[in-house]
Amino acid sequence: MTELPYQDLGFAKVDHHRVIRTGFPEVVFGLGKTPEQIAKLASALLEQSDTLLVTKTTVEAHLAAIESVPDAIFNETAKMITVDRRKDVELTPGVVVVSGGTSDLPIATEAAITAEIMGCQVERVIDVGVAGIHRLFAQMPTINEAKVIVAVAGMEGALPSVVGGLVKVPVIAVPTSIGYGASFEGLAALLAMLNSCAAGVSVVNIDNGFGAGYMAAMIVLGQHPSPNS
């Protein structure tokens, strides 16, 4: 497979072929990378792509990136850097992101931004956790319009099971690391979601809003996304 294109930056090998294989460019996982490394990766990826997505990153990385990528946008809540240079993109509706509490917003926002840059219109339903379940019921008209639901929750992680028992579409459950000591930084929520008795619920890893948003977009689009076409 050595004939497939990638760009060697020394500290990283940029996979320019990924968009051809999967329909979406390489996404940069920012955690552990220096601002300078992220800036160089952003510039390299945008040489052959109209979109950029950097997850789990910092404002310092954004400041480094905008020196060469002035249109880079930083979302403080999700800790993401995005660039979208596509023209007249028509977003496909169908993704609804539901979050248990305001504390889950960083991961819920990560999921929503991911699905949006992949070409989906996203509806966001915030702070409808099971402690006040009537708030969820009040949002059912919006939720029932979904083709796929991303349900984000910490603590005991009960929200996806409740949502899964109310809808006829796939539910992607995202456990967050929000909770008191016995939540074990999201492990309790993860295990609760894995043990859901509601059919149609699948689970991604703790705090993996990106993975949930990506999967939701693939379900709604019905095929691999193609942001550069």
Phi, psi and omega in degrees: 000013185292345181281350180285141189283133166211158183246121182272113179263006183091301179270350181200154176246109186283124186270081180291343182279349187298322180297329178288319182286318191243348179093354179218141184296166176301137177257137182269122172273109191283337185299127179090351179264145178284158176305322180294320178295318179295320178298317179293320178295319179299313180297318182293316181295322183284353173293333183232014182218152176266356181228155176217139176222120176240124182254161175049055185236191189229164176294329177297321177294322178296317179298323177290322184290322186290349175295325178249343179232079187295341180267010177290136181247137178250127175261112185295323182293310184274348184057052182231147170251132178228151169223133178223105183255012179289152180249137173052049178279127177264113182283143180266123181286163174138346180263129172238126177255121183246129179241141182293312181219168178299330179294340179272358185302321180304317181283322177296321179292322176301317178296315182295314180297321179299311181296325181293315183289341175277351174117017182249145169276130187241129171262139183243128178242112193249141171060059180232040182292169189288346178295336174225069194294340177298334178293325176293315181300327180292340182260006184299327176303319177290315182298323182288350176274353186286151167263337175205144182240133171258118182250117187247125182203148172250215182052239181272353174069034186277340188305313181300324179295318178296313179297318180299333178275000183244347189234166181246022180236164179299143175242123176260114184269134180236107175283139177249164182276016180277130177155172178281181190309316183287356173283347177050048176056039175103351182295321179298316179295319178301312181294322178298317180291321177296332181262015180302137177268358176280129178288151176086011178256124172245162190229136171256179185286169182300129178064018182267064176298324179302311182298322179291316179296322179296313180296319179300317179296319179297322179294313183291318182287340176076002180194175177296137178293156179221080189291341185261006180261000000 
